[in-house]
Amino acid sequence: MIDPDVQDIEPEEENGQAGGDAKEKEYQHVIAPTAQFVFCGNCFRADTYRGCNFGCRYCFANCRENAYKPIDMPGNVALARRWMDQALNQGQKHNIVLEMLNRRVPLHLGGMSDPFQSREWKMGRTKEFLKITREFNYPVSISTKVSELPKAYFEILDPKIHTFQISLIGVSADYIRRFETNTPEPEQRINFVLELKERGFWVSIRIQPLIDLEEALSLVQTTSNFVDYYTVEHLKLYKANSPLIRVMLPLLATTDKHYPLMEDGIKWAFATRQKKENVDAIRAVTTVPIGCGDNDLHECSDSLNCCGVDLMPPAFENWFKYNSMYIKMTGDRTQWRPTSNCDLLLKSKMTRGGEGRFKTIKEAVDDYYLQLYGPDEQLRLFGEGG
């Protein structure tokens, strides 16, 4: 599930802006940080396609794209090679993307669309991207809903720099099909998780969105013996996303179960107390670490990042730590952050402050932290308190 705050940014080139018009034949924003950097340590996304044909009815991105119709726009992965060469071989750091690449901040492949959707088997953009990351030995966590990969992909993938986050919201085929129209069956995805573990990969399951607790519990009880991490994030329906509302509310109503969504002005969502009780119920049936993707539960996670990137192999050690979740859980504001202008990251009307309010990552994160948690005495430990 894609968060509505996700925004992409066009890396600035020496003579103007990279990227291009949406009418171009290739998607230009193949690597970009997102506006989630204020609270997320896995905010440096990569997408090899624009749009997705898996037809997940709860997906924010697909609802923005005209009711799940895929935008047939493959990513310009040659840009990824160019930017990695500039950052890693030439040492260029003149924009925020190059700064993060130079730092080797792990990439999250599939931040906006599934990298292994059906178009991949004809176009091969993800395969080419994976080759590039292997060439540069660059760490990538891969989010996907697929249930198998061809042998040729495993010949490229390396467990030292590639990890997997398999998205699955339950175990019952009927339940899954109510909310996902074109994804593999749950049993197939569970078997794929097991295969990945047998091949030596770090693998998590993303229960995003959590809608039905019983389904989530069954999933965890079925997979606990062969998964490294669970990420749990509850369903939320933002009123500003009217296509999503029109699709999801009737689906939730046409069931014999009651899903206690509450209206809080801008969205319908589970109450914080209910979300915490759900996470506690899941924690009671597994010893596997759990990350809480809901913004109001981040610090209830079993690790310092709700995707578990801090528990991934050593190649992922430079994950982005200057964010509200990490600061709240450690009190540490000394971590690295880019210094380039971040204004374009905040261009959305749905992000705090909007375009033009903050120029640096530090300013934006510090403001978000203050709004979320208020003045924090931890700041005194690092010379930033009053």
N, C-alpha and C positions, 0 to 999 in steps of 0.2 A: 504494500500500500504506500502510496506517495503522499507525503505531507504537503499541505497547501502552501507552506512557506518556502518550499524549494524553488529557488530561482537560479538561472544560469547567468554567467557573465562572459562577455567576449574578451579574451586576452588582448591587451593593447600591444600593437606592434610598434616598431620604431617610427614608422611613417603612417601612423593612424591606427584604426581598429581592425582587428581580424574579425572573422565571422562574416555574416552576410544576411541577405534577405531570405525570408522563409520560403520564397518561391524558387530558390536555387534547388538544384537537383540533389545536393548533398547537405546533410546537417553539419554545420560548422562548429557547434559548441560541444565537441566530443570530450573535452576535459574542462572542468570548471568547478570552483567551489560554490557552495550554495549558501543561501541566507540562514541556513540552520547552523552556521558556524558559531552563533552566539551560545548554543547549548550542546552542540554535537561534536564529538571527536572524530567522527567518520564522515565528514562533510565535504570531502574532496571527491567529487563524483566523475565518473566516465560513462558515456553512453554511446554505443556504436550504432544506434538507430534512434530516430525520433518517432514516437508513437509505438503502440504495441497491439498485437492482435490476439492476446489471450482473453480479452473480454471480461476482466474482473469488474463486477458491477460496483464494488466499493472503492475503486481506484480514482483518486482525485485527478490524476493526469489524464486518464482516459475520458472522464466526464468533461474535461476541458476541451477534449478533442472530438467533439461531435458524436457522442454516444458510442464510444468504443471503436469507431472506424479507424483503422490504422493509417497513419500518414506514411506513405511509401517513400520515406526519405532516409536512405542509409547514411551513416556518419562518414565524414571525411577523415578516416583514420590516419591518412598521411600527415595530417596536422599533428597528431599525437607523436609520431616519430620526429617530426620537425621540432616540436617544443621540447621533447625529451633530449634531443641532441643539443639544442640551444642551452638548456638548463644544466645538463649533466656533463656534456663534453666541452661546451664553450663557457660554462659558468655564468650565463646570463641570468639576471634577476630583476629586470626592469619592469615587471608587472607581477601581479599577485599569483597568477598561474605559474610563471617561471620560478618565482620565489618558492612556492610549495613543491614544485618538481625538484628544484635544486636541493631542497631539504629532504627529499624522498618521503614526503608525507604520503601514506598509503592511499591508493585510489579505491573508490567504491564503484565497481562496475555494475551497472543496472540501477543507478540512482533514480532514473526517470522511466526507463523501459527495459523489458527483459532482454538481455543480450543473446539469448538462445531461442527467441521467438521464431516462427516458421520461416520468415524471410532469410534468416541466417543460413539455412541449408542451401539457398541459391546464391546469396550475395557474399557470404563469408567474411563480413566486416569484423565480427567478433574474433574469428580465427586469426585474422591479420593483426588485430589489436593485441591478442595474446602473444603472438610471435614477437611483437615489438617490446612488450613488457618482459619477455624472456630474454631478448637481446640486451636490454638495459638492466636486467635483474631487478625489476621494479615491483614492489609489493602491491597486490591487488586482492581485495575481497570481492567475491562475485555473488550477487543476489540473483536468484533465478527460481522459476517454478518448474523447470524441465525435469524429466525422470530418466534421461539417458543422454550420453554424449558419444559421438563416433570415436573410434580408436584414434583417428588422426589428431583429435583434440587432446587426448591424454598423452600423446607423444610430445605435445607442446607444454602442457601444464606441469608445474613443479610445486610440490607440497611446501617447499621452503618459502615461496613467494606468492603462492595462490591459495586462497581459502574460499570456502563456500558457505553461503547463507541460503538455505532452502526455505522458501516461503510456503507455509501450509497452515491452514486455520482449523483443521479437524481431521477426523478419520472416516466419517460416513460419506459415501459417494453422493447421496441425495442432498445432504447438507452442503457439500462443496458445490454441487452443480447449481444450487439456488443462487449462489453469489459469484460463481466463476463459470463462464460459458464455454471456454475453449482451452482448458488446462488439463494436464494429465491427471489421472485418478490418484487419490491419496495413497493407496497402497503402492502404486508405482513410484511415487515420490519418496515414500518411506524406504523402499528397496534401494533407491538411488542414494539416499543418505548412507545406508549401510555399505553400498559399493564404494562410495567415496572414502569412508573411514577405512575400509579394507585396503584401499590404494594409498593410505597414509596421509590424507588431507584432514586439516582442521575443518570441522563442519558444525554449523549451528542450524537451528530451526527457528524461523521467524513466524511467530503467531501474530500476524498483523493483517487484518484487525482481529482482536479477540471479540467475538460476538456472543458465542455460546460457551459457557464455562465447562459444561459436561463434555463437549467436543474437545476442548483444549486439554482437559484432564486425561481423556482417553488417549489423545495424541502423545502426551508426555509419558504416560505409563507404558505406551507401546515402544517408545524410542529411547528411553533413558539410558539403556545399556550401551548405546552406540552413537551418542551425540555429545558434542563438547559444550554446548551453550544453548540457551533458549532466550529469545527476545520476545517480550510480550508488550503489545500496544493495543489498547482498546479502540473500538470503533468511535469515530467522531464525524459528525456531519455538519459542515459549515454552511450557513444559510447563503453565503455569497456564491456558493457553488450550486446553483439551482438545478442543473442537470442531475447532479448526484442526489439531491434531495428527492427529486421526482422519481428516481429509480429505486432508491433504497427504502424510503419510508413504507411504500406498499409491500415490499418484500418482507420487511420486519413485522408487518401487521398480519400477513397471511400465514401465520404459523400458530400452533397451539402453545407456544412458549411466550413468555413475557420478557422482553428486553428493556430494562428500566433506564431508558435514556432520559436525561433531564435537559431542559432548555436553559441556557445561561446567557441569552442575549444575542450572541453571534453564532452559536452552534448548538446542536443536540449531542450530548455525550453522557457517558456513565459518570455518576458522582464519584468524587475522589475516594470516599470511604468504600464504595462498592468495588472500585478498581483495586484498592489495597487488599480487600478481603479476597478477591479473585486471585491476586498474585500470591497471597499467603496460602490459599488452597492448593495452588500449583506447587508451591515450594514444599508443601507437606508430603507430596508424593514423589519427590525426586531429590537427589543430592547434586544434580547438575546445576551449575551457576545460572542465575536468571538475571537478565537485564530488563529494566522497566523503561519502555519507550515513551510512555506518557510523560509529558513535561512536568506534571505535578508529582510524579513518583520517581524521578530520575535517581534521587539519592537513596531510594530503597533497593537499588540494584546491588548485585553481588560482586560487581566489578566497577571500575571507574569509567566505563563507557557502556551504554546500553546495547551496543552491538557486540560487545566482547572483544573489540579490536585490541584492547590492552592484554588479552590472554592469548592472542595469536602468536605465531612463531616470531623469532627475534627480528626478522626483516621488517616487522611492523612497528618497531619500537618508536619511530618518529611520528606516531599518530598525533593528531592535532589536539593538544591539551589545554590551550588557552580558551576555555569555554566555561559556562556557568556550572555545568555538572561537575567537572573536574575540580574547579575552584571551591565549590561548596563542600565536596567530599574530602578535599585535602588541605584547603586553606592556602594553597600555593599559587601565587600569581607571577612567579618568576619564569614560567615556561615560554618557549619560543613562540612568536607569532609574526606573520608578515607585516611589513611596514608600508607596502604600496597602498594606494587609494582603494578603499573598498566600497565606494559610493554605489557603483552599479549593482552590487550584491543586494542593496536595500531598495531597489527601484519599485518593488511591489507595494501596492496599497495595503497589503495584508501584513507587511513587516513593520516592526516598531519604528516609528520616527519617519520612515519613508526615505526616498532618495534625497540626498543633499544634507541630511542631518549629521551624519558621521562620516569622517574621512578615513579613519583607521579601524582596524580590527579591534584594537584595545578599547577605543572609545565606545564602540558598539557593544562589545561584550560587557564592559563595566556598567554601561547604562542598563542593559538587559538584566544583569545580576542585581543591580540596585532595585529595579522595578519588581523583580521576582522575590527577592529575599530581604530587601531593605538594607540599612547600614549593618555592616558585619564587623564584629570586633576582631575577626581573623586578620583583617587588613593591617592591624597594628603590628602583626608579626613580620610584615614585609615592608614596613615603612610607608604604607599608603593610607593608613587610617588617620582620622582627625585627632 
